């Protein structure tokens, strides 16, 4: 399987399984893994993370109860058998919000050979609804591990930001400064406006990520708006998602943007700066 989009399609179709993410660009692999986690935890089920549901908000604060993350202990470079056994116990515990767990191994290559062997049975028969996202070069894993996983090869640049591809999204950014959007720069066709609104929503998610001290998925200048309160950013994100849904439902695009401006102004006033 090649690329982040193919991974997301597979997750949408199967909803469970073991995926081995590899590629020469570590940042692209990380972005694909983060996108997969966001996709799996969103409870809105709209194809892309909404950013405002309980699942998304729990993910944004690293507090989702159904995510298991295995990393080397502080000061160590490898992951041993004891850590894997503790993970397995967590994986088989009753999930809270999902049908199964999302298990992250962002440094999967750190697993020792005994640790990989200890994980084999769980990879072969994971609990229903459980997804394993294992990152690392394929050569770092035993053949028995690779045989139980779906390989996903992420090319350099595979994390190309949708926010940059969504032509016209920058015309909406002035709204975050309490100004009018650059309507002349907004796409005139419905599909283009929908992409611009989607790009604006991703921009807001990145601003929220920066606000929470996390790495943004895309490099679109969103860090400037991390100063806005979390409530303000979430309110603007909800407004952007609403406007996009209105456009998708064939509402008048100009009126959808008008309402977006009103709701963002309200969110900025109520959320304030902190």
C-alpha positions as CSV (number, residue, x, y, z in Angstrom):
1,X,0.0,0.0,0.0
2,X,1.3,3.4,-0.9
3,X,0.7,6.7,0.8
4,X,-1.4,8.4,3.5
5,X,-4.6,8.5,1.6
6,X,-4.5,4.8,0.8
7,X,-3.9,4.2,4.5
8,X,-7.0,6.3,5.5
9,X,-9.1,4.5,2.9
10,X,-8.1,1.1,4.3
11,X,-8.9,2.2,7.8
12,X,-12.3,3.5,6.6
13,X,-13.1,0.2,5.0
14,X,-11.7,-2.2,7.6
15,X,-11.6,-0.2,10.8
16,X,-9.0,-2.6,12.4
17,X,-5.8,-4.4,11.6
18,X,-2.0,-4.0,11.9
19,X,-0.3,-1.4,9.7
20,X,3.5,-1.0,9.3
21,X,4.3,2.6,8.2
22,X,7.7,3.1,6.7
23,X,9.5,5.6,4.5
24,X,12.7,7.6,4.0
25,X,11.1,10.9,5.2
26,X,10.5,10.5,9.0
27,X,8.3,13.6,9.1
28,X,6.1,12.3,6.4
29,X,5.7,9.0,8.2
30,X,4.9,10.8,11.4
31,X,2.3,13.0,9.7
32,X,0.6,9.9,8.1
33,X,0.5,8.2,11.5
34,X,-1.0,11.3,13.2
35,X,-3.6,11.6,10.4
36,X,-4.6,8.0,10.9
37,X,-5.0,8.5,14.7
38,X,-7.1,11.6,14.1
39,X,-9.2,9.8,11.5
40,X,-9.8,6.8,13.9
41,X,-10.7,8.9,16.9
42,X,-13.1,11.4,15.3
43,X,-16.7,10.6,16.3
44,X,-18.3,12.7,13.7
45,X,-17.6,10.2,10.9
46,X,-17.5,12.8,8.1
47,X,-14.4,11.3,6.4
48,X,-12.0,13.8,7.9
49,X,-11.5,14.8,11.6
50,X,-14.0,17.4,12.6
51,X,-11.7,18.8,15.4
52,X,-14.6,19.6,17.7
53,X,-16.2,16.3,18.8
54,X,-15.3,14.7,22.1
55,X,-13.0,12.2,20.4
56,X,-11.1,14.9,18.6
57,X,-10.8,17.1,21.7
58,X,-9.6,14.2,23.8
59,X,-7.0,13.4,21.2
60,X,-5.8,17.0,21.0
61,X,-5.1,16.9,24.8
62,X,-3.5,13.4,24.7
63,X,-6.3,12.2,27.0
64,X,-8.2,9.8,24.8
65,X,-8.8,6.6,27.0
66,X,-8.7,4.2,24.0
67,X,-5.2,5.2,22.7
68,X,-2.2,3.1,23.8
69,X,1.2,4.5,23.0
70,X,4.4,2.5,23.4
71,X,7.7,4.4,23.5
72,X,11.2,3.7,25.0
73,X,11.4,4.6,28.6
74,X,13.2,7.8,29.4
75,X,17.0,7.3,29.1
76,X,16.6,4.1,27.0
77,X,16.8,3.5,23.3
78,X,15.0,0.2,23.1
79,X,11.6,-1.3,24.1
80,X,11.8,-4.5,26.0
81,X,9.6,-7.5,26.8
82,X,8.2,-6.0,30.1
83,X,6.9,-2.9,28.3
84,X,5.3,-5.0,25.6
85,X,3.6,-7.2,28.2
86,X,2.2,-4.2,29.9
87,X,0.9,-2.9,26.6
88,X,-0.8,-6.2,25.8
89,X,-2.6,-6.0,29.1
90,X,-3.8,-2.5,28.2
91,X,-4.8,-3.6,24.7
92,X,-7.1,-6.4,26.0
93,X,-8.8,-4.1,28.6
94,X,-12.3,-2.9,27.9
95,X,-12.3,0.2,25.6
96,X,-14.2,3.3,26.7
97,X,-15.4,5.2,23.6
98,X,-14.4,3.1,20.7
99,X,-15.1,-0.5,19.6
100,X,-11.4,-1.2,20.1
101,X,-8.1,0.4,20.9
102,X,-5.8,2.5,18.8
103,X,-2.2,1.2,19.5
104,X,0.6,3.5,18.5
105,X,4.3,2.4,18.2
106,X,5.8,5.6,16.7
107,X,9.3,4.2,17.3
108,X,8.6,0.6,16.5
109,X,12.2,0.0,15.4
110,X,13.2,0.3,19.0
111,X,11.5,-3.0,19.8
112,X,14.0,-5.7,20.8
113,X,13.8,-9.1,19.2
114,X,12.3,-10.7,22.3
115,X,9.8,-7.8,22.5
116,X,8.7,-8.4,18.9
117,X,8.3,-12.1,19.6
118,X,6.2,-11.3,22.7
119,X,3.9,-9.1,20.5
120,X,3.4,-11.7,17.8
121,X,0.2,-13.4,19.1
122,X,-1.5,-10.1,19.8
123,X,-0.6,-8.9,16.3
124,X,-2.0,-12.1,14.8
125,X,-5.3,-12.0,16.8
126,X,-5.9,-8.5,18.0
127,X,-9.1,-7.7,19.9
128,X,-12.0,-6.7,17.7
129,X,-11.8,-3.2,16.4
130,X,-8.2,-2.7,17.4
131,X,-5.8,-0.9,15.1
132,X,-2.0,-1.1,15.4
133,X,0.0,1.7,13.8
134,X,3.7,0.6,13.8
135,X,6.3,3.0,12.5
136,X,9.8,2.1,11.4
137,X,11.9,0.6,8.5
138,X,10.6,-2.8,7.4
139,X,14.1,-4.2,7.8
140,X,14.0,-3.5,11.5
141,X,11.2,-6.0,12.1
142,X,11.2,-9.8,12.2
143,X,9.7,-11.5,9.1
144,X,7.0,-12.9,11.5
145,X,6.0,-9.4,12.5
146,X,6.0,-8.2,8.9
147,X,3.9,-11.1,7.8
148,X,1.2,-10.0,10.2
149,X,1.1,-6.4,9.1
150,X,-0.1,-4.4,6.1
151,X,2.9,-2.5,4.8
152,X,2.2,1.2,4.1
153,X,5.1,3.0,2.3
154,X,5.0,6.7,2.8
155,X,7.0,8.6,0.1
156,X,8.9,11.8,0.9
157,X,6.4,14.7,0.7
158,X,3.5,12.3,1.2
159,X,2.4,14.6,3.9
160,X,1.9,17.5,1.5
161,X,-0.3,19.9,3.3
162,X,-3.9,19.9,2.2
163,X,-4.0,23.4,3.7
164,X,-1.6,24.6,1.0
165,X,-3.5,22.7,-1.8
166,X,-6.8,24.3,-0.7
167,X,-6.6,27.4,-3.0
168,X,-8.1,30.4,-1.4
169,X,-8.0,29.4,2.3
170,X,-5.7,32.3,3.1
171,X,-8.4,34.7,2.1
172,X,-10.3,33.6,5.3
173,X,-7.4,34.1,7.7
174,X,-8.1,37.8,8.3
175,X,-11.3,36.7,10.0
176,X,-9.1,35.6,12.9
177,X,-7.9,39.2,13.3
178,X,-11.5,40.5,13.5
179,X,-11.3,41.7,9.8
180,X,-13.3,41.0,6.7
181,X,-12.1,38.0,4.5
182,X,-10.6,38.8,1.2
183,X,-13.7,38.0,-0.8
184,X,-12.1,38.8,-4.1
185,X,-9.5,36.1,-3.5
186,X,-12.0,33.4,-2.5
187,X,-12.8,30.8,-5.2
188,X,-16.1,31.6,-7.0
189,X,-17.0,28.0,-7.8
190,X,-18.7,25.8,-5.1
191,X,-16.0,23.1,-5.2
192,X,-13.2,25.7,-4.8
193,X,-15.0,27.4,-1.9
194,X,-15.5,24.0,-0.2
195,X,-11.7,23.3,-0.5
196,X,-10.9,26.8,0.8
197,X,-13.1,26.2,3.9
198,X,-11.5,22.8,4.4
199,X,-8.1,24.4,4.2
200,X,-9.2,27.0,6.7
201,X,-10.4,24.3,9.1
202,X,-7.0,22.6,8.8
203,X,-5.3,25.9,9.5
204,X,-7.3,26.3,12.7
205,X,-6.5,22.8,13.8
206,X,-2.8,23.6,13.4
207,X,-3.3,26.8,15.4
208,X,-4.9,24.7,18.1
209,X,-2.1,22.2,18.0
210,X,0.4,25.0,18.5
211,X,-1.7,26.4,21.3
212,X,-1.5,23.0,23.0
213,X,2.2,22.7,22.5
214,X,2.0,20.1,19.8
215,X,3.6,20.0,16.4
216,X,1.3,21.3,13.6
217,X,0.7,19.0,10.7
218,X,1.3,21.6,8.1
219,X,3.5,24.7,7.7
220,X,0.9,27.4,6.9
221,X,1.7,30.1,9.5
222,X,-0.9,29.0,12.0
223,X,1.5,29.4,14.9
224,X,0.8,33.1,14.8
225,X,-2.7,32.4,16.1
226,X,-1.7,30.1,18.9
227,X,-2.1,33.2,21.2
228,X,-5.9,32.9,20.8
229,X,-7.8,31.1,23.5
230,X,-8.6,27.4,23.1
231,X,-12.3,28.2,23.2
232,X,-11.9,30.8,20.5
233,X,-10.1,28.4,18.2
234,X,-12.6,25.6,18.8
235,X,-15.5,28.0,18.1
236,X,-13.9,29.2,14.9
237,X,-13.2,25.6,13.8
238,X,-16.8,24.7,14.4
239,X,-17.9,27.7,12.3
240,X,-15.5,26.6,9.5
241,X,-16.9,23.1,9.5
242,X,-20.5,24.4,9.5
243,X,-19.8,26.7,6.6
244,X,-18.2,23.8,4.7
245,X,-21.2,21.6,5.3
246,X,-23.5,24.3,4.1
247,X,-21.6,24.7,0.9
248,X,-21.6,20.9,0.4
249,X,-25.4,21.1,0.9
250,X,-25.7,23.6,-2.0
251,X,-26.3,26.6,0.3
252,X,-25.4,30.1,-1.0
253,X,-21.6,30.4,-0.7
254,X,-21.6,34.1,0.1
255,X,-24.2,33.6,2.9
256,X,-22.2,30.7,4.3
257,X,-19.1,33.0,4.5
258,X,-21.2,35.7,6.1
259,X,-22.3,33.4,8.8
260,X,-18.7,32.1,9.2
261,X,-17.6,35.7,9.9
262,X,-20.4,36.2,12.5
263,X,-19.7,33.0,14.3
264,X,-15.9,33.5,14.3
265,X,-16.3,37.1,15.7
266,X,-18.5,35.7,18.4
267,X,-16.0,32.9,19.2
268,X,-13.1,35.4,19.4
269,X,-15.1,37.6,21.7
270,X,-16.3,34.9,24.0
271,X,-13.0,32.9,23.9
272,X,-10.8,35.9,24.2
273,X,-7.0,35.9,24.2
274,X,-5.0,34.4,27.0
